[in-house]
């Protein structure tokens, strides 16, 4: 889709944690069209456009959802909080990005997100559950501490309701007993190390990754050892922070035999 510049209205804003807030925007349905996994850019001033993953698949009513990380003391973050208020109009450039769900594929999905990278994977997961409800989905969401799972009830709900969905909660600090539930599995550690320890052959998966370039490439380097197919790996990082090759021919994972 060719990006469009348009004005839409802020219909709601909700603090999900002290650090993350959810924003609902509304515009003409045809103008708000996008594919699952794409992002938009929000205009702060004539020279500043800030990108955000769209956290919802396309809806007939012209609404969409954003998850925004608030960084106290950061100028753009402060300006966003001032700009995005219910009832106000904002200017968007939409859509952007080629990291979109391939709905022609029936391969199982391995979705890997860090922090608010969950927003992109939320849009992809909701599109799959609506259009390809039998497709296997393994969602890995990595955070630093417990409170960073800012919308944990949603992937828990997916994993409980759909037998083909598994939610892997990865936290660098210990999670309390009882966090696990139906279809929800807990892991402690850094996401790339956990993936290397827990996964085996992933050659049949479509893999989507959302996070910082160091996080994404650390995961790619591990997954390359487990059969990652380069043509079936997708991330916005590949476009705005490319490296050569994107997927190495030999991965970085080294581990002994499992008992």
Secondary structure as the mmCIF struct_conf table of DSSP 4:
data_model
#
loop_
_struct_conf.conf_type_id
_struct_conf.id
_struct_conf.beg_label_comp_id
_struct_conf.beg_label_asym_id
_struct_conf.beg_label_seq_id
_struct_conf.end_label_comp_id
_struct_conf.end_label_asym_id
_struct_conf.end_label_seq_id
STRN STRN1 UNK A 4 UNK A 15
BEND BEND1 UNK A 16 UNK A 19
STRN STRN2 UNK A 20 UNK A 26
TURN_TY1_P TURN_TY1_P1 UNK A 29 UNK A 32
TURN_TY1_P TURN_TY1_P2 UNK A 36 UNK A 37
STRN STRN3 UNK A 39 UNK A 45
TURN_TY1_P TURN_TY1_P3 UNK A 46 UNK A 47
STRN STRN4 UNK A 48 UNK A 53
STRN STRN5 UNK A 54 UNK A 54
BEND BEND2 UNK A 56 UNK A 56
TURN_TY1_P TURN_TY1_P4 UNK A 60 UNK A 61
BEND BEND3 UNK A 62 UNK A 62
STRN STRN6 UNK A 63 UNK A 69
TURN_TY1_P TURN_TY1_P5 UNK A 72 UNK A 73
HELX_RH_AL_P HELX_RH_AL_P1 UNK A 75 UNK A 83
TURN_TY1_P TURN_TY1_P6 UNK A 86 UNK A 87
STRN STRN7 UNK A 89 UNK A 96
BEND BEND4 UNK A 98 UNK A 98
TURN_TY1_P TURN_TY1_P7 UNK A 103 UNK A 104
BEND BEND5 UNK A 107 UNK A 107
STRN STRN8 UNK A 109 UNK A 114
HELX_RH_3T_P HELX_RH_3T_P1 UNK A 115 UNK A 117
HELX_RH_AL_P HELX_RH_AL_P2 UNK A 118 UNK A 131
TURN_TY1_P TURN_TY1_P8 UNK A 133 UNK A 134
BEND BEND6 UNK A 135 UNK A 135
STRN STRN9 UNK A 137 UNK A 143
BEND BEND7 UNK A 144 UNK A 145
HELX_RH_3T_P HELX_RH_3T_P2 UNK A 146 UNK A 148
TURN_TY1_P TURN_TY1_P9 UNK A 150 UNK A 151
HELX_RH_AL_P HELX_RH_AL_P3 UNK A 152 UNK A 161
TURN_TY1_P TURN_TY1_P10 UNK A 163 UNK A 164
STRN STRN10 UNK A 165 UNK A 171
BEND BEND8 UNK A 172 UNK A 173
HELX_LH_PP_P HELX_LH_PP_P1 UNK A 174 UNK A 176
TURN_TY1_P TURN_TY1_P11 UNK A 177 UNK A 178
STRN STRN11 UNK A 181 UNK A 181
TURN_TY1_P TURN_TY1_P12 UNK A 182 UNK A 183
STRN STRN12 UNK A 184 UNK A 188
BEND BEND9 UNK A 189 UNK A 189
HELX_RH_AL_P HELX_RH_AL_P4 UNK A 191 UNK A 198
TURN_TY1_P TURN_TY1_P13 UNK A 203 UNK A 204
STRN STRN13 UNK A 206 UNK A 210
BEND BEND10 UNK A 211 UNK A 211
HELX_RH_AL_P HELX_RH_AL_P5 UNK A 213 UNK A 224
TURN_TY1_P TURN_TY1_P14 UNK A 225 UNK A 227
HELX_RH_3T_P HELX_RH_3T_P3 UNK A 230 UNK A 232
STRN STRN14 UNK A 233 UNK A 234
TURN_TY1_P TURN_TY1_P15 UNK A 236 UNK A 236
HELX_RH_AL_P HELX_RH_AL_P6 UNK A 237 UNK A 240
BEND BEND11 UNK A 241 UNK A 241
BEND BEND12 UNK A 244 UNK A 247
BEND BEND13 UNK A 249 UNK A 250
#
